[in-house]
Amino acid sequence: MRTKTALVTGLVTMTATILSTAPPSAVSHAAAASASAHVAAGRPDGESGEPWLARLLAGSTRGSDAWRHLRVLDRIAARNGGVRATGTPGFEDSARYAAKVLTAAGYRVHQQQVPYTDYQVDAESAAVTAPAARQVRALVMRWSPVTPPGGLDAHLVVPRATAGDAAGCSAADYDGLPVAGSIVLVRRGSCGYTAQQRVAAGLGARAMLIYLATPSPNNIYRLHAFDPKAFTIPVASVTQAQAEQLAQETAQHQVRLRLDLRGHAVAGVTTNLFAETRGGDDRTVMAGAHLDSVTEAPGINDNAAAAAALMATALRLAPHQDKVRHKVRFALWGAEELIDIGSNYYVRTLPPAERAKIALYLNFELIAAPNGVRFVLDGDASEQPPGTPPGPAGSQVVEKVFKDYFDHAGLPYESHDLRAVGSDHEPFVAAGIPVGGLNGGVLGVKTPAQAARFGGEAGQLYDPCYHQPCDTIGNLDRRALGENVPAIAWAVGRFALDVSDLPAPQEQRP
């Protein structure tokens, strides 16, 4: 999963509304193991159409099916420097493996070549030069300005603490401080890091270091300049632990740092991988997940888990692909972590007549988060704050299919704003295509109420290894995987036979 809305806006704790009427206690292991069997034996109330394929897929597709693919993808990452990022051999090996699996299952597999522009890091070093020399780990912000050749050396300034996590959001936060010519150190504030950089640069700062305050203080996250023209000084991120140590030292005496932050644009071509059923009419059901990781992590929860779940579903569907009423197209996206490049390219380059054939798009992210929550995308925004934009017409139908499944299985869930997690559903939303899906949480912190319902540890991140080197197969919650894989299979099977309650093509978009 790419840098999400939570990173962009500065919101660490996600808001979500509990919708499920399932018991408040966490589902027992026995209940979790039999959840798909319960659903397979019956039909959730309100479900329309013929459920036989949904029952079959939900009853036969298991977390262990996905696990087999995850073991392969984890090994691919391990032998490729711990990453599966766009433009790396790890991604190419991942795409090659998925194509082999899906081709062998009898699908019509094709790869779309996707041009992209990435930011290649040339240097990202930080060091305290006074009063005592030491190294500081830093990750340069993608697309921020670079330091001069040889780097820059300057004193460190920390803005005064303010209420509401807004330090550095106003010039007044620096009153009386020697900002001109300095390197500014800020905690990501409620105004967003673009605004914090603008304030610091306006006061004459030469560079900015930023950190995210989370319950995992040794984590470090590479940030993205979404509007490069708004950035006029170099920016890099550091860990919370390093930042707090620097701030304490700055309060006692002058601290000087040397920064070398440089990078440049590189062009490349990546791959979107598609697998289509042989049967089915032109009303196409799409289900997708991104296959790439960030450059700092193996990306097994984010997002190999979802990709593996789709491969597992596809293999169970394969013997029945001539019997589906509607074509099913599985998509494994490239370059999502570079801001939805693969899915954007796909939607943008589809002829209007082909776009109109897509009945809906299902998207899945972080479905095996080790401390996660089961979030269902809120298609009509009915459980979001007033003024929250809903998804395209029909998205509420997709939402209800997932809710009905989990209600029938006795599994808890919460509602999530469509835009709270930036991912590959966004281009489909922009095109007016109904969307839905699941995710396990990004940078949110689990509340006590969520811990009571879902298990796990309150006060900790949903996934402490999100965009970290520890996002390996050992990071996954196999129970969450086992609960979510059958739900994905159910939704694919349901819509493969029935999209009659979704808008007709001409009604989806102008």
Secondary structure, 3 states (H helix, E strand, C coil): CCCCHHHHHCCCCCCCEECCCCCCCCCCHHHHHHHHHHHHHCCCCCCCCCCHHHHHHHHHCCHHHHHHHHHHHHHHHHCCCCCCECCCHHHHHHHHHHHHHHHHCCCEEEEEEEEEEEEEEEEEEEEEEECCCEEECCEECECCCCCCCCCEEEEEECCCCCCCCCCCCCHHHHCCCCCCCCEEEEECCCCCHHHHHHHHHHCCCCEEEEECCCCCCCCCCCCECCCHHHCCCCEEECCHHHHHHHHHHHHHCCCEEEEEEEEEEEEEEEEEEEEECCCCEEEEEEEEEECCECCCCCCHHHHHHHHHHHHHHHHHHHHHCCCCCEEEEEEEECCHHHCCHHHHHHHHHCCHHHHCCEEEEEEEECCCCCCCCCEEEECCCCCCCCCCCCCCCCHHHHHHHHHHHHHHHCCCCEEEECCCCCCCCHHHHHCCCCEEEEECCCCCECCHHHHHHHCCCCCCECCCCCCCCCCCHHHCCHHHHHHHHHHHHHHHHHHHHCCCCCCCHHHHCC
